[in-house]
């Protein structure tokens, strides 16, 4: 049983990175897509820009997650980026855009 536990604990950082890439990247891309509506441009153009940017943000998040040294840094980077995007996204969600 100890060997199986050691193998499972050895795979935990990889599993954490995969979860961060899939779920964290998706959340970051969704926040970027919503935050783009806060741009001072026509609303239709902002929606299109956010939609297009979300693909790049998702791809960048996946690359970031597997490029950093540890899974902890990957999660921390995603969290920092999400906090930056949360302010304009919250403004859009609260009805700040007319």
C-alpha positions in Angstrom: 0.0 0.0 0.0 2.9 2.4 0.7 4.2 2.1 -2.9 0.8 2.9 -4.3 0.5 5.9 -2.0 4.0 7.1 -3.0 3.1 6.8 -6.7 -0.2 8.7 -6.1 1.6 11.5 -4.2 4.2 11.7 -7.0 1.5 12.3 -9.6 -0.3 14.9 -7.6 1.7 17.9 -8.9 1.0 16.8 -12.5 -2.7 16.3 -11.8 -2.8 19.7 -10.2 -1.2 21.3 -13.2 -3.7 19.6 -15.5 -6.6 20.8 -13.4 -5.1 24.3 -13.4 -4.6 24.3 -17.1 -8.2 23.1 -17.9 -10.3 24.7 -15.2 -8.1 27.7 -14.3 -7.4 28.5 -17.9 -11.1 28.4 -18.7 -12.0 30.6 -15.8 -9.2 33.1 -16.8 -10.4 33.1 -20.4 -14.0 33.7 -19.3 -13.0 36.6 -17.1 -11.0 38.1 -19.9 -13.9 37.8 -22.2 -16.2 39.6 -19.8 -13.6 42.2 -18.9 -13.2 43.1 -22.5 -16.7 44.5 -22.6 -15.5 47.3 -20.3 -13.2 48.6 -23.1 -14.2 52.1 -24.3 -15.2 50.9 -27.7 -18.5 49.9 -29.3 -20.2 47.1 -27.4 -20.3 44.7 -30.4 -16.6 45.2 -31.0 -15.8 44.7 -27.4 -17.7 41.4 -27.3 -15.9 40.3 -30.4 -12.5 41.4 -29.1 -13.2 39.6 -25.8 -14.2 36.4 -27.6 -11.1 36.5 -29.7 -8.8 37.4 -26.8 -10.2 34.5 -24.7 -8.6 32.0 -27.0 -5.2 33.6 -26.6 -5.7 33.9 -22.8 -6.6 30.3 -22.5 -3.6 29.1 -24.6 -1.3 31.4 -22.6 -2.7 30.0 -19.3 -2.0 26.5 -20.5 1.5 27.3 -21.5 2.1 29.2 -18.2 0.9 26.3 -16.1 3.4 23.9 -17.6 6.2 26.4 -17.9 6.6 27.4 -14.3 8.7 25.5 -11.8 5.9 24.2 -9.5 2.2 23.6 -9.4 1.9 26.1 -6.6 3.4 28.9 -8.7 1.1 27.9 -11.6 -2.0 28.3 -9.3 -0.6 31.6 -7.9 0.0 33.0 -11.4 -3.5 32.1 -12.4 -4.9 33.7 -9.2 -3.0 36.9 -9.7 -4.2 37.2 -13.3 -7.8 36.4 -12.3 -7.7 39.1 -9.6 -6.5 41.7 -12.2 -9.3 40.7 -14.6 -11.9 40.5 -11.8 -12.2 44.3 -11.3 -13.3 45.2 -14.9 -15.4 42.0 -15.0 -17.2 42.9 -11.8 -17.8 46.4 -13.2 -19.5 44.9 -16.3 -21.5 42.4 -14.2 -22.7 45.2 -11.9 -24.2 47.1 -14.8 -21.4 49.7 -15.2 -21.6 49.4 -19.0 -24.6 51.0 -20.6 
